[in-house]
Amino acid sequence: MTHTSRFSLGIVGAGQFAGQFAKLFHAHPAISAVHVTDVIPERAAALVDRLGLDGTFPSFEAMLDGDVHAVAIFTQRWTHGPLVVQALRAGKHVYSAVPMAISVGEIAAIIEAVRDTGLTYMMGETSYYNPATVYARQRRAEGAFGRIFYAEGDYVHDMDLGFYEAYQYSGGAEWKRTASYPPMLYPTHSVGGVLGGIGGHAVSVSCIGVRDERADGVFDREVSMFDNDFSNATALFELAGGGSMRINEFRRVGYPSHLRESRFRYFGTEGSFEQLVDSAVWQDKESVTDVSELLRTTATLAADDPSLADVAPALRDAFVSGLAPVQDASRLPRELRALPTGHEGSHQFLVDDFARAVADRTLPPVNAWEAARYTLPGIIAHQSALRGGERLPVPDFGDAPAAVAAEAASPSSASSTPQVSEPRR
């Protein structure tokens, strides 16, 4: 693989996800060096030592003042928006974990910063690369659905299956304040799988929130930093051009999320595709075809691997999933194909698409405008739930402007990614 330029990367946050992605970033042929920073310096140092990375920075601000060309943000989910803008304004390309942000204003600020700076922004949404989404995208490109008029996306992950431990790990003594994070402010695993498969965007929403009854201090408005007591929520969206999309975000649910956290259904006038936890079918007016094996991933890492020591046992299946036959592994650099992947085979594709976008100055698939379409619907849906299901308009920032795409492809724009002449290894 030939890249226009190689670049150095700074990882922000050395928690459970960062370690898995640091390994992939470190191996990518377009990335010359990987540094780490964390508010707990010992975590950053331990990650560098374990993976043989290139060093640490004492703070996020020090990293932005340093000579890294890009940053990958793996901090707590409600912190992403301001950090992304700060990094872009400091001249760094940005990979951000989901969600993009938690307010319309934060999303608008990111898009404005991307437009002003011409730098790369990519949101790391796993569902865009989910085997079901990839399959739906292929069938849509073939025209096999006909007109798609309805789709569903579920992110079904019970708090008991690893989320308590995850929030305790990241939230410290007051973790219950943060564990009440509103489900619809984390909508990208469900919305991204629908819109990543069929395109388009939401224009309005009505959402019903289910108030929690566990009474254990989580999803308690008296405790919650988000003033939230919804643990489950269901939203019905109107889509541009007609049609609808139903999204479920469940945190109290009897469902084996360790086997499949996200699942999708797409209905068209000529064909439909439906997915359950352990099966998937394509169907038209004549027949039903089982496509489960096309979408089935095969583990590439043992659940007790030492690299997963900081990950709750109930969450480890998501980090060892491997690839499915429907995913095109041949497009990946050989250095990544040899490493484990997770979240239904998405990790390598996430890293590769960001690295390609920065090094070759191209627009990544989940760019700022696409990321807004995956994130904004949930923000408005939560507002609707707070207002008893009132139907509300969903704003849209449009497609990535042609000028931005052209700038990304322009050879002259490569100056924002300094050339690195010597390889790291």
N, C-alpha and C positions, 0 to 999 in steps of 0.2 A: 504494500500500500504506500502510495506517495502522497505526502502532505505538503501544502504550500509552506508551512512553517510549524515548528514545534514550540510548545509553551509550557510554562511552569504553573502549578496549581497549588492553592492553599485550601485545606479542608477546615471548615469552621464547625466545631463541635465534634468531640471524639466519643460519641455514645454508641449505642447498639448498631445503628445502621452504618455509621461512618466507617467502622472497621471493615465491613464487607465491601463497601465501595472503594475505600482507599486501596485495597489490593488490586482492584481492576484499573483504577486510574493510574496506579504505579506501573502497571504492566502495559498500558496502552502506548503504542509506538509514537503517537503524536505528543505525548506528555514527557517533558524533560526532567521534571523534579516535582516532588510532592511534599509539602510542609503541612503542619497541623497546629491549630490553636484551640484551646478550650478554657472555659472559666475555671475549671479544675485542672491546673497545669499538669498534675500527675497523670491524668488520663491521656493528655496529648503526648506526653513523654513515653508512656507505656505503649501507645499505638505506634509511635515512630520506632521504638525499639523492637517491637514484635514483628513488624513488617519490613524493617530496614529502610524506612523512608528517609527524607533528606533533612529533617530538622523541625523545630517548633518555633512559634512566635509567642511572645508573652501575652498578646491580646489581639483582638480583632482589628483594632485601630493600628497596631504595629504591623500587622499583616498587610493592611491596606497601604501603609506607608512603605512597605517593602517592595521587592522586585518581582513578586509573583504576578503573572499575567491574568489569572482567573481565580475565582474562588468557588467552592462547592459548599453550600450552606446546609448543615444537618442539625440545626438548633431546634428548640421546642416550637411546635407548630404555629403558635400565635405570634412568634417573633419574626417571621420571615420577611414580611413586607418592608419594614424600615431598614433591616439589614441589607436587603437586596438593593434598595435605592442608594444607600450609603456606599455600597461597593461599586455600583455602576457609576455614581458621581465621582468616585475615586479612580475611575479608569480601568476597572476590572470587569472582564466577562464573568457571567454568573450562571452557575447551576444551582437550582434551589429545590430542596425536598418539598413535598406537598404539605399543606396547600400553598397556593401562590401568596395569599394574604387573607385577612379576615374582615376587610371592609371595602366598600366600593372606592373610597378615597385612596386607600393603600394600593389597590390595583391600578387606578388611574395614574398614581405617581410612578409606578413601575413602568407602565407603557410610555409615559412622558419621558422618563429617563432613558429608556431604550431608544426612543425616537431621537432624543437630543444627542446622545453619545454615539449612536451607531454600533454599540457593543452587542455581543451575543447574550441573550437571556434564554434559558431553557428550564422549564419545570419538569422535575423527574417523576412523571406520572407513569406508574407501572402498568396501569390498565390499557394504555395505548398499545402496549406490546403483548398484552394478554393473548394467549392462543385463540380465545373466542373472538376477541376484537380483530385480530389478524385475519381469521377465517371470514368474519362478516365483511371486512374491508375487501377481501378478495372476491367474495360473491357479489358484493355491490358493484365492484368494478366490471364484473362480467355481465351485469344487468339482470342477474338471476332473481333478485327480490322483486323486480318490477318497481312500483312505487312503494317506498317504505312509509307506512302511515302511523306505526306505533312501535315503541321499543321500551324495554325495561332494563334497569340496572340496579343490582342489589349489592350493598356492602354490608355483610352480616357477620359481625365479630362480637361475640359476647365478652363482656368485661372479665368474666371468670377465666377466660382462656388467654392468659398472659398479659392483659392490659393493666391489671392491678400492679403486677411486678414492674411493668414498663414505666408506669407513672411514678412508682416509688423510686425507681432508678434515676429518673430525670427530675423529679419534683422535690426531693428531699423531705424534710419533716412535715411540710405543709402540702404534700402531694395530693391530698383529697381536694384541695382548692382547684387544682389544675385538671384532675381526672374527670371533672364535670364538663369538660369541653363539649359544646353543643354538637350533636351528630351532624347537622346540616352545614356546619362550618368546616367539615372534612368530607366534601362530597365528591372529590375527584376520582376516587377508585370506582365509583358507580357511574357518575356522569361521563367521565373520561372514556369508559368502555363503550358507552352508547354512542356519544358524538365522535369518538375516535374510530368507530366502525362505519357510521352513516353520514358524518359531517353535519353541518348546520349549527343552529344555536337556539336557545330557549328565548321566548318573548314574553311569557307570563307564567305565573305559578300560583297554585293553591296548595298549602301544606298543613298537615295535621301532626302535632307533636304529642307524644305519649309521656305523661309525667311519671317519674320513677316512683316505685313503692318499696324499694329494698330497705330504705331507712338505715343505711350504714355510713352516712356522711358523704357519700358520693352522689352527685346529682341532687344535692341539697342546696337550695338557694341561699340559705343562711351561711353556708360554707363556701359555695362556688365563687371563684373570682370572675366568672362570666354571668352570675345571677341566673344560672340555668338549672332547671330540673327535668328537662326532656332527656330521656335515655334512648328513645326510639322516635323516628319521624318518617312520614311518607309524604311525598310531594308529587303532584301531577302538573306537568309543564306543557304548555302549548309551544310547538316548534315553529320556526319561521317557514313559511311556505305551506303550512297546514300539517296536520299530524300532531301526535302527542308522545310524551315520554314520562314514564313513571319511575321514580327513584325511591329506594328504601335505604335508610341508614339506621341499622339496629345495633344496640349495645347490650340489650338484655334479650337473648334469643336462644332457644334450644336448637342449635345448628352446629355441625362440625367445622367451624371456620378454619381449624388447622389443616383441613383437607382442601378447602376452597373458600377464600374470603369473599371473592367477587364472582358474580354470575350474571348472565345476560340473556335477553330474548329480543328478537327482532321480527316483526311481521310486515310482509309486503303483499302486494296484490297478486304476485306470481309465485312467491316462495317465502318460507319462514325458517327461522333457526332458533332453537331453544336449548338451554343449558341447565342442568341440575348439578348436584354436588359431585356425582360420579358418572354422569352420562351427558351426551349431547346429540341432538338430531337435526338434520336438515329435512324439510318436508315441502312438497309442492302439492298440486291438486291431484296428483296421481299416486304418489308414494312417499314413504318415510325412509330416510337413510341414516343409519347410525354412524356418526362421525367422531365418536368418543376417542378412538385411538389417535386420530389426527391431532387432537387437543391435549392428549395425556402427556404429562411431563414425567421424566425419570430422574430420581435423585442423583446428585453428583457429589454429595458430601454427607458424611455420617452426622446424625443429629447430636452426637456427643463429641464432635470435633472440638479441640481446644479453642479454635477461633470463635466459637459460639458460647464461650463460658459466661459472657455478660448478658446473653439473651435468655429470657425466660423459656423453660422447656416447652411450654405450650405454644410459643411463637416460632420455634426452630424449624418446623416444617416449611415455613414461608421462606427460609433462607437456604434451603437445600434442594429446591424443586427441580433444577435442571431444565432442559429444553424440550419442546414438543415438536413432532414432525412438521407441523404447519409453519413453524418459525424457520426463517432462512438463515441458518448458522453460517453458510458459506460467505455471507457478506461481512462477517466479523473478522477482525485481524486474528491471525493464528495465535497470537499471544493471549487473547481473551478466550478463544475457544478452548484452551487447555485448562481454564480455571472454573471453579464452581460458580453457579448462578443461583438466583432466588426469585421469589415472587412470580411464579409461573414463567420462568425463563426470561424475565425482563431486564435483569441487571446489566448484562453485557451490552444490550442494545441501547439502554439509557446512556451508559458511559461512552459508547462508540458514537452515538449521534451528537452528543455534546462535543466530544473531541473533534469530530469531523467539522462541525459548525464553526468552532473557534479556529482550528488550524487552516481550514480551506475557505473561511469566510462565507459560509452558506447559512441559510435560515434553517434552524432545527424544526422538526415536526411540531413539537409542543413549544412553540415560541410564545412570546408574551401575549399576543392576541388570542391564540388558541388556548393558552392557559387560563386567560380570563373567562373564556366560554365554558371551561370545566369548573371554575371556582365560583364565579358570580351567581350562577343559579342557586347554589346552596345558601349563599349569604342572604339572598332575597327570600328563599324558602323559609329560612329561620325567622325572618321578620313576619312572614305570613303566618307561621305557626303561633307566634306571640300575639297575633291579632285574630286568633280563632279561625284560621284558614282563609282569611280574606285574600281574594285574587289580586296579585300585585304584578306590575310590569317588571320584566327583567331587562336592564340596560345591556347594550352591546357596544363594544369598541370597534367592531368591524373586523375584516380580514387584515392580515399584515399588509401595510401599504406597499404598493409595487416599488416605491422608491427605496423602502427599507430592504426589500429582497434584492433589488439591484445593487444597493450599496454593499450588502453582504457578499455578493458575487463579484464585486469589482476588485481587480488586482490592487488598485490604489488603496483600498480599505485595509489591506493586510498590515499597514503600518501600526495598527492598534495591537497587533500581536507580534512583538519583537522576535526576530529570527534567533534561534538558538543553534549554534553551529556544532557544539560538542554533545554527544549522547550522554545520558546519565550513567549508563552501565558500560 
